[in-house]
């Protein structure tokens, strides 16, 4: 096939082209479309061809799927796992405040729920039976031959597993081309860890692409994605706060998910406080930040919220405060001598604060990393 000629478009046909409509591609497409980006997903198969199987999903993955808008649907199609039976051992799971450590889902039901969600997003265009056969990185955009047509896109993300048409790539990012999940490293089709990892990749990449597309971060922010894939469960490199001479015990950890309450709502932290960056503290965050830092957080649509003890009367709770009704967050931070943290959109802690000055330092460091690409290249010691 001849190489496509340079595009004459003044702007790309789509903001992000996702290749592969399995669960990982579905989640990534949904997360990007929810953020307002024109997203196109192509897949060579005319319909889902997933192997009928039940897959175990961890609590982090269920949290991402909830963010993708599945909400109560997950509770309808999922069964909480209480234990796994092995030949010589039984592994039992504790019940978490919002999601159990293991939820069993039929993959077909999950894909159907995600497909239904896609129909409610007008800027998400799914093209099945369309084969992506050739890709060219033009520098300012990429071009893909899909279904015989040349499609231009600001970014192209491969989520098509072992069938990736760009499978010869040796890096997770090459220019405007990125790989997610098992697009470069095939995983077993009989278990959930690979699928959970792919969905975690999608959550990681979605918020970074959003900032880059909005001009709120440099393109090299996307290089942190590959660094962070190396240390799942607790990040030790990438977009993390650098503490001088102090070990931040919760930096890089996943923020627990428990119930909180505002004056008019009670539910999981993510639902009540909101998704995106969150500066959460026992102090009033707005009062300890300068105008410049508050403006920066507002520019990236971050939430600023104060944590109040369980039992605080709701009629005394301010607009930017929530009550720790499950008594989870205040003990969590207090155990490490912390007063709060700056939480990333994928629920990992960018960094923690031991005093009000640390809160301001966290925000300033995030601003430097996003605007000047000074994210952590090496693991935390």
C-alpha positions, 0 to 999 in steps of 0.5 A: 500500500502506498504511503498516505500523502500529507494531510491538507486538513487545517485541524485533525479529523479527531482529537484521539484515535483509539485502535481496538474496541476491547474493554481497554479501548472502550474505557479509554475512549469513554474517559476521553469523550467524557472530558469533551474530546472528539474520540474515534475508536476503530476495530476490525471486527464487526462485533465483539468477539471476546471469549465468554469468561468471568473475570475478577476485577480489583477495587481500583479497576471498579473505581475506574469503571465507575468513573467511566459512567457505569455507576449502578450498572456495575452492581447489577452485573457484578458479584462480590468475590469473597474467596478464591479456592486453590488446591492447598489454600483458600484466599479470602477477601475483606469487604472494602467500604465501597468496592470489595477487593475482588468483583467477578464480572462476565466480560461480555456484560462489561463490554455491553455496558460500556457500549451502551455508555458510548451511545450517550456520548455524542463525541465518541465515534465507534467504527466497527468492521474498520481495519487500521492498516497503516500509520504515519506520524506527521509530527503535529498529527498522525495519519492512519489508513482506516477502512481505506480512508486516511484519518488524521488525529492529534494522537493515536493509541493502540489498545488492540492487544496481540493484533496491534498493527503497530506491534513492531513498536519497541516503546510505550510512546513513539511521537504521537503514537502510544500503546496501552494495556497488552498492545505490546505485551500479550497476556493470558486470556484466562485471567483478570490481571492483564485486563485490570492493568490495561484499564489502569493504563487507560485511566493513567493516560486519559488525564495526561492526554486531557491536559496535553490537549488542553495546553495545560501540560507539555507533551513530554508529560506523556513520557511519564506514563511508561515510567509509572507502568513499571510500579503498579499499586504504588508509584515510585516514579513519574508525576510525584512530589519530591520531598527534601529530606523527608519520606512521604509514606503515602506518596504514590499510594492509591487514595482509599475510597470511603464515604464522606458527606457534604451538606446535601450529599453522602456517598463515595469520596469520588462522587461527593468531592468530584473527579480530577485533581483534588487537594484534600486537607484538615486545613481549609486549602483555599486559605493556605494557598496564594492567589496564584496557586489557587488560580492554577488549581482552578485552571486544571479544574481541581477540587479543594476540600477540607476534611472534617471529623465523623460526627460533625453536624452537617448544617455546620459544614462549609461549601468546600468541606466534607465529613469523614463519615466512615472515619477512614481519611483522618486516621489514614493521614494522621497515622503518617503525621500528615494533614492531607494530600494532592490526589491525581485524577487516577486516584494516586497521591501526587504527594502528602503534606505535614503542615500548611506550608507543605500544601502550598509546596505540593501545588507549586511542584505540580505546576512546575512538573506540568508546565516544565516537564520536571516529573520524577525520572527515578524511583523514590528511595 
